[in-house]
Amino acid sequence: MANASDEAGRVFIHLRIRAAPGQRPALLSFLRGATPLYERPGGIRMHLLESADDPDRFVEIVEYADGATFARDQERVHGDPELVATLARWRTLLSGAVEVETWIERDGWLRDGT
């Protein structure tokens, strides 16, 4: 299994979430406001997907430029008081558990086998 922190290419975190009942507008507003904080260190880009079948279901995608950026951000998630407080607020807008998946870009395999 590959270690995302060692990757030279992009790393993606997929956060599968559901807005708490009646909290969809608040969640979207929150995400709009929190995105600059999430992206502040550089090398990080946020994406948001909405389910075509259920408007309360989303996938937040955190795109990291490389494994080193991913590793630094994992430290920030646990150690930066502003980010810790922001993530606590985010959780209050959600229903159920957050499903977290880490993905490593392998586009090279599709084109030249690297």
Summary of the structure (lengths in Angstrom):
residues: 114
radius of gyration: 15.1
end to end distance: 16.2
largest distance: 47.6
contacts: 291
relative contact order: 0.29
helix: 43%
strand: 27%
